[in-house]
Amino acid sequence: MKELSKAEVADFCSGCVSGRFVAVKGYTTETNEVGDYFLQFGCYYGDLLKEDSVFLHEIIAGNGNGCLEVTHGAWLDGELEISPSGIPVSIDKNAPVLLDLDNPKIKNREAKGRKRAILSYSLPMNGAEVIAAATALLKGIESPKDTGADFQKEGKGIYSLDRQDGENHWYLRDGLIVSKTVIQEGERKFSASLPKTAIKDAVRRLLKTGKYRSFNLTEGNFRSVKIEGAELIYDGGKFFLD
């Protein structure tokens, strides 16, 4: 294997044509999940924001097709009453019952006497709840917040960032997740949310910006990056070309 300098790493990634695919193998997240990611390369965040804006406007206009599948945790403050005007909701994978999503007994915080549960339900994409979620998300898409991160482009998809801890880190960016294979499950804590928030999160997962990913190359939380048949390997703080 040949050791590469940072400049050679940037050249290596620049050799990939936009729209082609890149594999990031053995990437470890903050929750210790290990997975292989298959990315479409050269997808720029600004362009994705524009596409998401069009998509959300279609939903808001009532032109959404199909159904939105929503699954989330919640804390239940007592038994939930069946509501004839509600929607079918499965609790902890049991048979669905008609429930009102605005039921005040559905909570997002733990408290004495509350029972945790997993709620699952389906909503029409042209339904009022989904339209409201799309409207809320559109504000952030059309007026995104400035993260304050000053990334410097070093090559196609390769950026450097001077962090607050004084270290300079390199990142692989401009990738859109096509598929992901989990090799090792991470540490997952129970997370609860109100239906309104969960529906918004489910719509967000449909957005292209929600599939945009950045990988820290400096921390070495990956086994290799495969581009155009060649493989970049990280070992002991150094990059090698296999």
C-alpha positions, 0 to 999 in steps of 0.5 A, spaced: 500 500 500 502 507 498 501 512 503 498 518 501 499 526 503 492 530 505 493 533 498 494 526 495 487 524 498 484 530 496 486 529 489 484 521 490 477 524 491 477 529 486 478 523 481 470 521 482 465 524 477 459 527 480 453 523 480 458 517 481 458 512 487 462 512 493 462 507 499 464 509 506 466 502 509 466 501 517 464 508 519 463 508 526 458 513 529 457 517 536 453 511 538 458 506 536 454 504 530 458 501 525 455 501 518 457 501 510 454 507 507 453 507 499 453 514 497 452 518 490 457 523 490 457 530 488 451 532 491 451 539 493 447 542 499 444 548 496 442 544 490 438 539 495 435 545 498 432 547 492 429 540 490 426 539 497 423 546 497 419 544 490 417 537 494 414 541 500 411 546 496 407 540 492 405 537 499 402 543 501 398 544 495 395 538 497 399 534 491 402 529 495 401 521 493 401 515 498 402 515 505 407 517 510 409 512 515 410 514 522 413 510 528 416 514 534 416 513 542 412 516 547 410 516 554 403 515 556 400 518 562 394 513 563 390 508 558 388 512 551 381 512 550 378 509 543 376 515 539 371 514 533 374 520 529 381 518 530 386 514 526 388 507 526 395 507 531 399 501 533 401 501 540 408 496 541 406 493 535 399 490 537 393 491 533 391 498 531 386 502 535 383 508 533 386 514 537 386 521 537 393 524 536 392 530 540 390 526 546 393 530 552 395 523 555 401 522 549 407 525 552 414 526 550 417 526 557 418 521 562 414 522 569 412 518 575 406 513 573 407 514 565 408 508 561 413 508 555 410 505 548 412 505 541 406 508 536 406 506 529 401 509 524 400 511 517 397 518 514 395 520 507 401 525 504 395 530 502 392 530 509 392 536 514 397 533 519 402 532 513 401 539 510 402 542 517 409 538 517 411 540 510 409 548 512 413 548 518 419 544 515 419 549 509 421 555 513 428 552 515 429 549 507 428 556 504 431 560 510 437 555 513 440 557 519 448 559 518 451 553 522 458 558 523 462 552 520 467 555 515 469 549 511 475 550 506 474 546 500 480 542 499 478 538 493 472 535 490 467 533 496 473 534 501 473 540 506 477 542 512 475 545 518 479 549 523 475 547 530 474 550 536 479 545 539 484 548 535 485 542 531 484 542 523 479 536 521 478 533 514 471 531 512 468 527 506 462 531 504 457 532 498 454 525 499 447 523 498 446 516 502 443 511 497 443 505 502 446 503 508 448 497 511 448 496 519 454 491 521 454 493 528 448 496 532 449 502 536 447 504 543 440 506 542 436 510 548 429 511 548 426 517 545 419 520 546 416 525 541 409 528 540 406 526 534 406 533 531 414 532 532 414 525 529 410 527 523 415 532 522 421 528 523 418 523 518 417 528 512 424 530 514 426 523 512 423 524 505 427 530 504 434 529 500 437 534 505 435 529 510 440 524 506 446 528 506 452 526 510 458 528 512 464 524 514 470 526 519 476 523 515 481 525 521 478 522 527 479 515 523 472 512 524 472 508 518 475 502 515 476 505 508 473 509 502 472 506 495 472 510 489 472 508 482 474 501 484 480 504 488 480 504 496 483 509 500 484 506 507 485 509 514 490 506 519 494 509 525 492 516 523 495 515 516 492 514 509 494 509 504 491 507 497 490 500 496 
